[in-house]
């Protein structure tokens, strides 16, 4: 985030939200269209996936990363924040946005790996079981998953507050 700057970090955050929904939807569409087909089973076998669910999760993660990169580099939108008065404020805001961006991206990937879809949700028991089994593997993953709602909401709220504040002071 220090390399790409605050504005581009905000662009990555926005791209992450869009890409998460797009990758989940597109991955589910492909999964439901090809699941059980002989061609899909051959691809699974040649790619050494254990089952169809693993292949769909992998596809969603690859789509997500690809979409984020495309949106961040070639997206048809720009983010321009007003310059803060002090260099310390700019550095602090850059660090905050960097942490939020990383947390959001990691949370999206962990949700994909858990097998829980963004769209269509899933039964609460299934979601809880999937996230619980994933969080038992690492304390860091457990901490991130326990605070997933924060990682998903705070970047958008911070951008909104920054936008409103920037508009008032200009």
NORJO-V657334 format. One record per residue. N is the residue number from 0. PSI is psi in degrees with one decimal (NA if undefined). NEAR is the number of other C-alpha atoms within 8 Angstrom. Layout:
[[N & PSI & NEAR] [N & PSI & NEAR]]
This chain:
[[0 & -31.3 & 11] [1 & -32.2 & 8] [2 & -44.4 & 4] [3 & -15.4 & 8] [4 & 164.9 & 9] [5 & -45.3 & 11] [6 & -43.6 & 10] [7 & -28.5 & 11] [8 & -40.8 & 13] [9 & -36.6 & 12] [10 & -39.4 & 11] [11 & -40.0 & 12] [12 & -47.0 & 12] [13 & -41.6 & 9] [14 & -33.4 & 12] [15 & -44.1 & 12] [16 & -48.9 & 8] [17 & -44.7 & 8] [18 & -35.7 & 13] [19 & -46.7 & 11] [20 & -43.7 & 10] [21 & -45.3 & 9] [22 & -40.2 & 13] [23 & -47.8 & 14] [24 & -48.2 & 9] [25 & -41.4 & 9] [26 & -42.3 & 13] [27 & -38.1 & 9] [28 & -48.0 & 8] [29 & -43.5 & 9] [30 & -45.5 & 10] [31 & -27.8 & 7] [32 & -37.1 & 6] [33 & -7.3 & 9] [34 & 128.6 & 10] [35 & -9.8 & 6] [36 & 149.9 & 7] [37 & -38.4 & 6] [38 & -44.2 & 7] [39 & -40.2 & 10] [40 & -36.8 & 11] [41 & -39.8 & 8] [42 & -41.9 & 8] [43 & -46.2 & 13] [44 & -44.9 & 8] [45 & -27.8 & 7] [46 & -1.0 & 6] [47 & 36.2 & 6] [48 & 145.1 & 10] [49 & -37.0 & 7] [50 & 178.0 & 7] [51 & -35.2 & 11] [52 & -42.0 & 7] [53 & -40.5 & 9] [54 & -40.7 & 11] [55 & -40.6 & 11] [56 & -45.9 & 12] [57 & -44.6 & 9] [58 & -44.0 & 9] [59 & -42.5 & 13] [60 & -43.9 & 12] [61 & -45.4 & 8] [62 & -44.5 & 11] [63 & -51.0 & 14] [64 & -44.9 & 9] [65 & -44.3 & 8] [66 & -43.0 & 11] [67 & -45.4 & 12] [68 & -46.4 & 8] [69 & -46.9 & 9] [70 & -41.6 & 11] [71 & -37.1 & 11] [72 & -42.2 & 6] [73 & 9.0 & 6] [74 & 145.4 & 8] [75 & 39.6 & 5] [76 & 153.2 & 4] [77 & 150.7 & 6] [78 & 123.8 & 8] [79 & 110.6 & 5] [80 & 153.6 & 7] [81 & 152.0 & 6] [82 & 129.3 & 5] [83 & 160.3 & 7] [84 & -35.4 & 5] [85 & 154.2 & 6] [86 & -29.5 & 7] [87 & -42.1 & 6] [88 & -39.2 & 9] [89 & -42.2 & 10] [90 & -44.3 & 8] [91 & -45.2 & 8] [92 & -38.3 & 9] [93 & -42.2 & 12] [94 & -44.2 & 10] [95 & -47.5 & 8] [96 & -34.2 & 13] [97 & -44.5 & 11] [98 & -43.6 & 8] [99 & -40.0 & 11] [100 & -47.2 & 13] [101 & -44.0 & 8] [102 & -40.7 & 10] [103 & -47.1 & 13] [104 & -45.3 & 9] [105 & -40.8 & 8] [106 & -42.7 & 13] [107 & -46.4 & 9] [108 & -41.1 & 9] [109 & -36.8 & 10] [110 & -42.0 & 11] [111 & -46.1 & 13] [112 & -32.7 & 10] [113 & -18.5 & 9] [114 & 5.4 & 9] [115 & 123.9 & 12] [116 & 150.5 & 10] [117 & -43.3 & 8] [118 & 129.7 & 7] [119 & -9.1 & 5] [120 & -100.6 & 7] [121 & 166.0 & 8] [122 & 144.0 & 6] [123 & -37.5 & 6] [124 & -41.6 & 6] [125 & -44.8 & 9] [126 & -48.1 & 10] [127 & -44.2 & 8] [128 & -44.5 & 8] [129 & -46.0 & 11] [130 & -35.0 & 11] [131 & -44.4 & 8] [132 & -33.3 & 8] [133 & -39.4 & 11] [134 & -19.7 & 12] [135 & -12.7 & 8] [136 & -22.3 & 8] [137 & 141.5 & 8] [138 & -35.8 & 8] [139 & -45.0 & 6] [140 & -40.2 & 11] [141 & -45.0 & 12] [142 & -43.3 & 9] [143 & -45.3 & 11] [144 & -33.5 & 11] [145 & -24.5 & 6] [146 & 25.9 & 8] [147 & -41.3 & 9] [148 & -35.3 & 6] [149 & -46.4 & 7] [150 & -32.0 & 13] [151 & -33.9 & 10] [152 & -38.0 & 8] [153 & -42.6 & 9] [154 & -41.8 & 13] [155 & -43.4 & 10] [156 & -40.1 & 8] [157 & -41.9 & 8] [158 & -40.7 & 9] [159 & -47.6 & 8] [160 & -45.0 & 8] [161 & -42.3 & 8] [162 & -45.7 & 9] [163 & -43.3 & 8] [164 & -42.4 & 8] [165 & -38.1 & 10] [166 & -38.4 & 7] [167 & -36.6 & 6] [168 & -13.3 & 5] [169 & NA & 5]]
